[in-house]
């Protein structure tokens, strides 16, 4: 072998050894998580469609309607379509490209003879890049991981939408309850006003008592107007979440908040990583950056392409396929001087991977924090509600005694008014506290939810019904 041949073999061997160094790291999400357990856990398993654990038929219907008609969620479906199309485009680079062409023409010679002639041609061309260093394969895998990340994003968006619908619904239920409560308080205070007015006419009480009670009645009327305004706002918000116009009523008025089911089982953090779609999305995005880094490294090595073509031409259609001309060629393109552009792209890709890794680690901590926060808030909210119940019981006893003392002239009406307002405020605060407890449970379910199947709604007959089933990352 000549000296030039030896140098060529040594060069190719070095290139192959360098290409063998293009490795994609294995990302084990469990290894990125600190060994920690949740501070509390229930025993009831949380269903994939978490809202079903509430046992509220109206909520089930509202969530299903929002998943089918919400336009923001349909936009996420469209982004998934884009990611799937990009994956198909990237995967197509792994296969040869074949093009065919045909032409026909007629020519005239402007001379004394006036010659004319026909020309017919048929040909085919094929090209294929040998993916020696895995550049095309890495780009294809990155696109596949992007599509998986979009699927996880879709599920995360569905969970967020369902939680928003549930929160809006129970806020609306609370306001329906507040409306009934304030109307009842207005009725009670109006009857007390009639009683005090009667006592004033008999000269048993002063005008101040009547004015103070009138002020309380007017305060109730103002609160009722404010509550009715909030009802309208929440009705509009809920209708929009369901993809309807704001003046559409999503559900019949309901005044009674639900009683929460037992605390769901939180499991262990490792299960949370596999279950939560936003964490799966972050992991897929991290793995995609690994693949793009590998593609950037492979970009620095030579490209080898194969090209083949065949063509036949004739002035007569009958003789068109009698004469063929074929060609086969190989093409080697190697970077020589690029001003450090490819090396800089490798550095940039590695920096993006490092950023994605740190973002994913932060996501893990945030996810654990969301679960712990929801557990703590529910625990403390239950203690707060228990305290409110005790205050209400004591307040009712105080009202009875102060009222008797007032009738006997022992205390003035200001004392009666004070305990009456305190009791009515406690009743309203108790209702709000119950709704906030439901919100805490919604936040916990949202933090734990995942592993469910989302069916694509058919929109104006454009899309066939498809189903995206999310599985644990390999």
Secondary structure, DSSP 4 states (H G I P E B T S, - for coil): --HHHHHHHHHHHHHHHHHTT-------GGGGS-S---S---SBPPPSSGGGGG--HHHHHHHHHHHHH-HHHHHHHHHHHHHHHHHHHHHHTTS-EEEEEEEEEEEE--SSS--EEEEEEEEEEEEEEE-SSSHHHHHHHHHHHHHHHHHHHHHHHHHHHHHHHHHHHHHHHHHHHHHHHHHHHHHHHHHHHHHHHHHHHTTSS-HHHHHHHHHHHHHHHHHHHHHHHHHHHHHHHHHHHTTS-TTS--S-----PPPP-PPBP---HHHHHHH-HHHHHHHHHHHHHHHHHHHHHHTTS-EEEEEEEEEEEESSGGGTTT--EEEEEEEEE-----TTHHHHHHHHHHHHHHHHHHHHHHHHHHHHHHHHHHHHHHHHHHHHHHHHHHHHHHHHHHHHHHHHHHHTTSS-HHHHHHHHHHHHHHHHHHHHHHHHHHHHHHHHHHHH----EEEPPP-TT-S---EEE-----
